[in-house]
Amino acid sequence: MKITYKINVYNLLTYLLVFAIIKPYFLPAGLRQASKIIILISVFLFTISRGKKERIVNLSWLFSGCVLLSAVMAYIKGGYQDNDFLDTLLYAVTFYDIYSFIGLCKQKDRFNETIKCLYNIIGLYCILTIVSILLVGTMNNSNQSAYIFGNKFTSSYLFIFFVALYGATHEMILWKNKICYIALFISSIALTLYIGCATATVTLAVLFIATIVPFQKIRMLLLNERFVVTALIMSALVVLVMGQILKNEFVNNIVFGYFNRSYTVTGRLEIYNDYLLNIIRSRFWFGYGYSNSMMKNMTGLYANAQNGLLEIMVNMGFLSVIALLVTVFWSFKNTLKTDKSFYISIIVYGMIIASIFEVALNWFFLLGICLIRWNCDADGSIRSSDRRRN
């Protein structure tokens, strides 16, 4: 008896894209980079060959173009290496691939199947991460390759993404799904506490409260395009304002006394107060280029801005920040105002919350934005009658 297996190419490419953007640190660096390039080229060629011509040039070009422009300007000014430029190119192509491929899946009426594939692969990644944590332990887990898919931050964000995908792929009106959803939230919080990722613990706690409150108006507010853009901007402004407030000697003494002069707290305040604004002013419009080492060179100690939006400002400049805000605004404006969109938005808001004190506007955030964008009508738009919860 002959057994045949049929592999759907859309599902396969979804799995491969996740493999490309969530680095498998158990593989050698050269193999990871080579496989990522092959996957991105394959997805790019598949997407432009199958998609509608009018969708080949889409909104993703705005942010990707600004990212590339920042790299060109950094290269012209000098001090920007060829490897850095290659990283920038891969970053821009990756965002285009994700945005356009999910759009293609929507065009082919495969959007729900794509989310299920993401749920399956991220679930597998979470299981492997748990195994890795049990084998490795929690010592020195801030190291980028501490666990199978990254450090304690990336590993924790995987579980936030998994919780969001569970809500988006299950009928949450059923009590058994609600109970499982709550159990996933609580177990994820417990895991982040165990590995010592306070940022993810706080993020999950805030998201848990926001998701269990049964008020439809709150859910609609979270899907409002103006609200999410405001939240994203405030995630950067709040640390700058906080830095100025803590310059006050009285407030400074209270906070430092409470935290017992924690290196984490004082280190961040030193970045915000003493270095960041001067670094940003030097190359306000275009930044220093993606994957640069300017923060490390200028401070001698800190590798990044310790804030998601400000890190983009340092790396890619004000134009890229505006391009990102426009992309977020447009994606939320065109999404269906449904429970599925609400649960997908959990990963977006999760990364916004985490980005207040970490560089968390990462691929989880960008993938969430793309999913939000394409949870829309088949033609890629949304009718006014569909803006209500269905």
C-alpha positions as CSV (number, residue, x, y, z in Angstrom):
1,M,0.0,0.0,0.0
2,K,1.5,3.3,-1.1
3,I,1.1,6.2,1.3
4,T,1.4,9.7,-0.1
5,Y,1.8,13.0,1.7
6,K,0.6,16.3,0.5
7,I,2.4,19.3,1.7
8,N,0.7,22.7,1.2
9,V,3.3,25.2,0.0
10,Y,1.6,28.1,1.9
11,N,1.8,26.2,5.2
12,L,5.4,25.2,4.5
13,L,6.4,28.8,3.7
14,T,4.7,30.0,6.9
15,Y,6.8,27.5,9.0
16,L,9.9,28.5,7.1
17,L,9.3,32.2,7.7
18,V,9.0,31.6,11.4
19,F,12.2,29.6,11.3
20,A,13.9,32.6,9.5
21,I,12.8,35.3,11.9
22,I,13.0,33.5,15.3
23,K,16.7,32.4,15.3
24,P,17.4,28.8,16.1
25,Y,20.6,29.2,18.2
26,F,21.3,25.5,18.2
27,L,22.5,26.0,14.6
28,P,25.9,27.5,13.6
29,A,25.7,31.3,12.8
30,G,26.7,30.8,9.2
31,L,24.1,28.1,8.6
32,R,21.4,30.3,10.2
33,Q,22.3,33.2,7.9
34,A,22.4,31.1,4.8
35,S,19.1,29.4,5.5
36,K,17.5,32.7,6.2
37,I,18.7,34.2,2.9
38,I,17.4,31.1,1.0
39,I,14.0,31.3,2.8
40,L,13.6,35.0,2.2
41,I,14.4,34.7,-1.5
42,S,12.0,31.8,-1.9
43,V,9.1,33.6,-0.1
44,F,9.8,36.8,-2.1
45,L,9.8,35.0,-5.5
46,F,6.7,32.9,-4.5
47,T,4.8,36.0,-3.4
48,I,5.5,38.2,-6.4
49,S,4.7,35.3,-8.8
50,R,1.3,34.5,-7.2
51,G,0.1,37.8,-5.9
52,K,-1.9,40.5,-7.7
53,K,0.3,43.0,-9.4
54,E,-1.2,45.9,-7.5
55,R,-0.3,44.3,-4.2
56,I,3.4,43.8,-5.1
57,V,4.0,47.4,-4.3
58,N,2.3,47.8,-0.9
59,L,2.6,49.7,2.4
60,S,5.5,47.6,3.6
61,W,7.7,49.4,1.1
62,L,7.4,52.6,3.2
63,F,9.0,51.2,6.4
64,S,11.4,48.9,4.5
65,G,12.4,51.8,2.2
66,C,13.2,54.1,5.1
67,V,15.2,51.3,6.8
68,L,17.3,50.9,3.6
69,L,17.7,54.6,3.2
70,S,19.1,54.9,6.7
71,A,21.6,52.3,5.9
72,V,22.7,54.0,2.7
73,M,23.1,57.3,4.6
74,A,25.1,55.6,7.3
75,Y,27.3,53.9,4.7
76,I,28.0,57.2,3.0
77,K,28.9,58.9,6.3
78,G,31.4,56.1,7.0
79,G,31.9,53.6,9.8
80,Y,29.1,51.3,8.5
81,Q,30.4,47.9,7.6
82,D,29.3,45.7,4.6
83,N,28.0,43.1,7.0
84,D,25.8,45.7,8.7
85,F,24.4,46.7,5.3
86,L,23.6,43.1,4.5
87,D,21.8,42.8,7.8
88,T,19.8,45.9,6.9
89,L,18.9,44.5,3.5
90,L,17.7,41.2,5.1
91,Y,15.7,43.1,7.7
92,A,13.9,45.2,5.0
93,V,13.2,42.1,2.8
94,T,12.0,40.1,5.8
95,F,9.4,42.8,6.6
96,Y,8.3,43.0,3.0
97,D,8.1,39.2,2.8
98,I,6.0,38.8,6.0
99,Y,3.6,41.6,5.1
100,S,3.2,40.6,1.4
101,F,3.0,36.8,2.1
102,I,0.3,37.2,4.7
103,G,-1.5,39.5,2.2
104,L,-1.2,36.8,-0.4
105,C,-2.6,34.3,2.0
106,K,-5.6,36.6,2.6
107,Q,-6.0,37.0,-1.2
108,K,-6.1,33.2,-1.6
109,D,-8.6,32.9,1.4
110,R,-5.9,31.1,3.5
111,F,-5.6,33.7,6.3
112,N,-7.2,31.6,9.0
113,E,-5.1,28.6,8.0
114,T,-2.0,30.8,8.2
115,I,-2.8,31.8,11.8
116,K,-3.4,28.1,12.7
117,C,0.1,27.3,11.2
118,L,1.6,30.1,13.3
119,Y,-0.2,28.7,16.4
120,N,1.2,25.3,15.7
121,I,4.8,26.3,15.1
122,I,4.9,28.8,18.0
123,G,3.4,26.1,20.2
124,L,6.2,23.8,19.2
125,Y,8.8,26.5,19.9
126,C,7.3,27.0,23.3
127,I,7.5,23.3,24.2
128,L,11.2,23.2,23.0
129,T,11.9,26.4,25.0
130,I,10.5,24.8,28.2
131,V,12.7,21.7,27.6
132,S,15.7,24.0,27.0
133,I,15.0,25.9,30.2
134,L,14.8,22.7,32.2
135,L,18.1,21.5,30.8
136,V,20.0,24.8,31.0
137,G,18.6,26.4,34.1
138,T,18.3,30.1,34.8
139,M,21.9,31.2,35.3
140,N,23.2,33.8,32.8
141,N,20.1,33.6,30.7
142,S,20.4,37.2,29.5
143,N,23.0,35.8,27.0
144,Q,21.5,35.9,23.5
145,S,22.0,32.2,23.0
146,A,21.0,31.1,26.5
147,Y,18.1,28.9,25.3
148,I,17.3,27.2,22.0
149,F,15.6,30.3,20.5
150,G,17.3,33.1,22.4
151,N,17.7,34.6,25.8
152,K,15.1,35.0,28.6
153,F,13.4,37.9,26.8
154,T,12.9,36.3,23.4
155,S,11.9,33.0,25.1
156,S,9.3,34.9,27.2
157,Y,7.9,36.8,24.2
158,L,7.3,33.5,22.5
159,F,4.7,32.6,25.2
160,I,3.0,36.0,24.9
161,F,2.7,35.4,21.1
162,F,1.4,31.9,21.8
163,V,-1.3,33.1,24.2
164,A,-2.4,35.7,21.6
165,L,-2.5,33.1,18.8
166,Y,-4.5,30.7,21.1
167,G,-7.2,33.4,21.5
168,A,-7.2,34.1,17.7
169,T,-7.6,30.5,16.7
170,H,-10.2,29.3,19.2
171,E,-13.8,30.0,19.8
172,M,-13.4,32.0,23.0
173,I,-17.2,32.0,23.8
174,L,-16.7,28.4,24.9
175,W,-15.9,28.0,28.6
176,K,-13.4,25.2,28.0
177,N,-11.4,27.5,25.7
178,K,-11.7,30.4,28.2
179,I,-10.4,28.2,31.0
180,C,-7.5,26.9,28.9
181,Y,-6.7,30.5,27.9
182,I,-6.5,31.6,31.5
183,A,-4.4,28.6,32.3
184,L,-2.0,29.5,29.5
185,F,-1.7,33.0,30.8
186,I,-1.1,32.0,34.4
187,S,1.5,29.3,33.4
188,S,3.3,31.8,31.2
189,I,3.5,34.3,34.0
190,A,4.8,31.5,36.3
191,L,7.5,30.6,33.7
192,T,8.7,34.2,33.3
193,L,8.9,34.5,37.0
194,Y,11.0,31.3,37.1
195,I,13.5,32.5,34.5
196,G,13.6,36.0,36.0
197,C,12.2,38.0,33.1
198,A,10.4,40.8,35.1
199,T,9.6,42.7,31.9
200,A,7.6,39.8,30.5
201,T,6.0,39.1,33.9
202,V,4.7,42.6,34.2
203,T,3.6,42.6,30.5
204,L,1.7,39.4,30.9
205,A,0.0,40.6,34.1
206,V,-1.2,43.8,32.4
207,L,-2.4,41.9,29.3
208,F,-4.2,39.3,31.5
209,I,-6.2,42.0,33.2
210,A,-7.0,43.7,29.9
211,T,-8.2,40.5,28.3
212,I,-10.4,39.1,31.1
213,V,-12.3,42.4,31.5
214,P,-15.6,41.7,29.7
215,F,-16.2,45.2,28.4
216,Q,-16.6,45.4,24.6
217,K,-15.8,49.1,24.6
218,I,-12.3,48.4,26.0
219,R,-11.7,45.9,23.3
220,M,-12.8,48.3,20.6
221,L,-10.6,51.0,22.1
222,L,-7.6,48.7,21.9
223,L,-8.3,48.2,18.2
224,N,-8.6,51.9,17.5
225,E,-5.8,53.1,15.2
226,R,-5.3,56.4,17.1
227,F,-5.1,54.7,20.4
228,V,-2.4,52.2,19.4
229,V,-0.3,54.9,17.8
230,T,-0.6,57.0,20.9
231,A,0.4,54.1,23.1
232,L,3.4,53.4,20.9
233,I,4.5,57.1,21.1
234,M,3.9,57.2,24.8
235,S,6.1,54.1,25.3
236,A,9.1,56.2,24.3
237,L,8.0,59.5,25.9
238,V,7.3,58.0,29.3
239,V,10.9,57.0,29.9
240,L,12.3,60.4,28.8
241,V,9.9,62.2,31.1
242,M,10.7,59.7,33.9
243,G,14.3,60.4,33.5
244,Q,13.8,64.1,33.9
245,I,11.6,63.5,37.0
246,L,14.2,61.3,38.6
247,K,16.8,64.0,38.2
248,N,15.1,65.6,41.2
249,E,17.3,64.8,44.2
250,F,14.3,64.0,46.5
251,V,12.6,61.6,44.1
252,N,16.0,60.1,43.1
253,N,16.8,59.2,46.7
254,I,13.4,57.6,47.3
255,V,13.5,55.5,44.1
256,F,17.2,54.4,44.5
257,G,16.6,53.6,48.1
258,Y,13.7,51.4,47.2
259,F,15.5,49.6,44.5
260,N,18.7,49.4,46.6
261,R,20.7,51.0,43.8
262,S,19.7,48.3,41.3
263,Y,22.1,48.3,38.3
264,T,19.1,47.8,36.0
265,V,17.3,50.9,37.1
266,T,20.3,53.2,37.4
267,G,21.7,52.0,34.1
268,R,18.6,52.8,32.2
269,L,18.4,56.2,33.7
270,E,21.9,56.9,32.8
271,I,21.1,56.0,29.2
272,Y,18.0,58.2,29.1
273,N,19.5,61.2,30.9
274,D,23.1,61.3,29.8
275,Y,23.5,59.7,26.4
276,L,20.4,59.1,24.4
277,L,19.2,62.5,23.3
278,N,22.7,63.6,22.3
279,I,23.1,60.5,20.2
280,I,19.7,61.0,18.5
281,R,20.4,64.7,17.8
282,S,23.6,63.8,15.9
283,R,21.7,61.9,13.2
284,F,18.1,62.8,13.8
285,W,16.6,62.0,10.4
286,F,18.3,58.8,9.3
287,G,19.9,57.4,12.4
288,Y,23.1,55.4,12.4
289,G,21.9,52.4,10.4
290,Y,20.4,49.1,11.5
291,S,22.7,46.8,13.4
292,N,25.1,49.6,14.4
293,S,27.2,49.8,17.5
294,M,26.9,53.5,18.2
295,M,25.4,53.1,21.7
296,K,28.2,50.8,22.7
297,N,30.9,53.1,21.2
298,M,29.5,56.3,22.8
299,T,28.7,54.9,26.2
300,G,31.4,52.2,26.5
301,L,28.9,50.0,28.3
302,Y,25.3,50.0,27.0
303,A,24.6,48.1,23.8
304,N,21.2,49.6,23.0
305,A,18.7,52.3,24.0
306,Q,16.8,50.1,26.4
307,N,13.6,51.2,24.7
308,G,11.9,49.9,21.6
309,L,10.9,53.1,19.8
310,L,14.0,55.0,20.8
311,E,16.2,52.2,19.6
312,I,14.5,52.5,16.2
313,M,15.2,56.2,16.4
314,V,18.9,55.6,17.1
315,N,19.2,53.0,14.4
316,M,17.0,54.2,11.6
317,G,16.1,57.8,12.4
318,F,13.0,59.9,12.6
319,L,11.8,59.1,9.1
320,S,11.7,55.3,9.9
321,V,9.8,56.0,13.1
322,I,7.2,58.0,11.2
323,A,7.0,55.2,8.6
324,L,6.4,52.6,11.4
325,L,3.7,54.8,13.0
326,V,2.0,55.2,9.6
327,T,2.1,51.4,9.1
328,V,0.7,50.7,12.5
329,F,-2.0,53.3,12.0
330,W,-3.0,51.9,8.6
331,S,-3.0,48.3,9.7
332,F,-5.3,48.9,12.7
333,K,-7.5,51.3,10.6
334,N,-8.2,48.5,8.1
335,T,-8.6,45.5,10.4
336,L,-11.9,44.0,11.1
337,K,-13.1,45.0,14.6
338,T,-13.6,41.4,15.7
339,D,-12.5,39.3,18.6
340,K,-9.9,37.7,16.4
341,S,-8.3,41.1,15.8
342,F,-8.5,41.8,19.5
343,Y,-6.6,38.6,20.4
344,I,-4.0,39.2,17.7
345,S,-3.5,42.7,19.1
346,I,-2.4,41.2,22.4
347,I,1.1,40.5,20.9
348,V,1.3,44.1,19.5
349,Y,0.3,45.7,22.9
350,G,2.5,43.2,24.7
351,M,5.6,44.3,22.8
352,I,4.6,48.0,23.2
353,I,4.5,47.5,27.0
354,A,7.7,45.5,27.1
355,S,9.4,48.1,24.8
356,I,9.2,50.7,27.6
357,F,12.2,49.2,29.2
358,E,13.5,46.7,26.6
359,V,14.2,46.7,22.8
360,A,11.0,44.8,22.2
361,L,9.6,46.3,18.9
362,N,10.9,43.1,17.3
363,W,9.6,40.5,14.9
364,F,6.9,39.5,17.2
365,F,5.6,43.1,17.1
366,L,6.0,43.4,13.3
367,L,4.4,40.0,12.7
368,G,1.5,41.0,14.9
369,I,1.1,44.2,12.9
370,C,1.0,42.3,9.6
371,L,-1.6,39.9,11.0
372,I,-3.8,42.8,12.2
373,R,-3.5,44.4,8.8
374,W,-4.7,41.4,6.8
375,N,-7.6,40.4,9.1
376,C,-9.8,42.3,6.8
377,D,-12.1,41.9,3.9
378,A,-11.0,39.8,1.0
379,D,-10.2,42.8,-1.1
380,G,-7.8,44.1,1.6
381,S,-10.1,46.9,2.8
382,I,-12.8,47.1,5.4
383,R,-16.4,48.3,4.9
384,S,-17.8,50.6,7.5
385,S,-20.5,48.0,8.3
386,D,-17.8,45.5,9.3
387,R,-16.2,47.7,11.9
388,R,-18.6,46.4,14.5
389,R,-17.9,43.2,16.2
390,N,-19.3,40.2,14.3
